[in-house]
Amino acid sequence: MLFVQAAKVILMRTNRWPDFSFGGWLTKAAERMNRNKLAVALANKLARMAWSILRHKSAFDAPRDEVAIGV
């Protein structure tokens, strides 16, 4: 539930989307999904990124993580 709330906050700030490593994905996904479905998809992406960071005990590195999460 917390990831969905975080995703909805990100979705509210469309002018900041290019700042995120997944901004391109987010822009394309917004064209084909309704807002709630997009929030859940983004929450899933955030959860996978968090799991990967915790699992590998590494810091977030946007350029490397883009390849890892398939953006």
C-alpha positions as CSV (number, residue, x, y, z in Angstrom):
1,M,0.0,0.0,0.0
2,L,2.8,2.4,0.8
3,F,4.3,1.9,-2.7
4,V,1.0,2.7,-4.3
5,Q,0.7,5.9,-2.3
6,A,4.3,6.8,-3.3
7,A,3.4,6.1,-6.9
8,K,0.3,8.4,-6.8
9,V,2.5,11.2,-5.4
10,I,4.9,10.7,-8.3
11,L,2.0,10.7,-10.8
12,M,0.7,14.0,-9.4
13,R,4.0,15.8,-10.4
14,T,4.1,15.2,-14.2
15,N,6.7,18.0,-14.7
16,R,9.2,16.0,-12.6
17,W,8.9,12.7,-14.6
18,P,12.0,13.4,-16.8
19,D,14.0,13.6,-13.5
20,F,13.4,10.0,-12.8
21,S,15.4,7.1,-14.4
22,F,12.1,5.6,-15.3
23,G,10.6,8.8,-16.7
24,G,10.5,7.6,-20.3
25,W,8.7,4.5,-19.3
26,L,6.3,6.5,-17.2
27,T,5.4,8.9,-20.1
28,K,4.7,6.0,-22.5
29,A,2.7,4.0,-19.9
30,A,0.6,7.1,-19.1
31,E,-0.6,7.1,-22.7
32,R,-1.9,3.6,-22.6
33,M,-3.1,3.0,-19.0
34,N,-5.7,4.7,-16.8
35,R,-4.4,6.5,-13.7
36,N,-5.1,3.7,-11.1
37,K,-3.6,1.0,-13.2
38,L,-0.5,3.2,-13.9
39,A,-0.2,3.8,-10.1
40,V,-0.1,0.1,-9.4
41,A,2.4,-0.6,-12.3
42,L,4.7,2.2,-11.0
43,A,4.3,0.8,-7.4
44,N,5.4,-2.6,-8.7
45,K,8.4,-1.0,-10.4
46,L,9.3,0.8,-7.2
47,A,9.0,-2.3,-5.1
48,R,11.2,-4.3,-7.5
49,M,13.8,-1.5,-7.4
50,A,13.7,-1.5,-3.6
51,W,13.9,-5.3,-3.4
52,S,17.0,-5.3,-5.8
53,I,18.7,-2.6,-3.7
54,L,18.1,-4.5,-0.5
55,R,18.9,-7.9,-2.0
56,H,22.3,-6.9,-3.5
57,K,23.1,-4.5,-0.6
58,S,24.0,-1.7,-3.0
59,A,23.2,2.0,-3.4
60,F,20.8,3.1,-6.0
61,D,22.6,3.8,-9.3
62,A,20.1,5.1,-11.9
63,P,22.0,4.4,-15.1
64,R,22.8,0.8,-14.0
65,D,19.4,0.2,-12.6
66,E,17.7,1.2,-15.8
67,V,19.2,-1.8,-17.6
68,A,18.5,-4.1,-14.6
69,I,14.8,-3.2,-14.5
70,G,14.2,-3.2,-18.2
71,V,13.3,0.4,-18.7
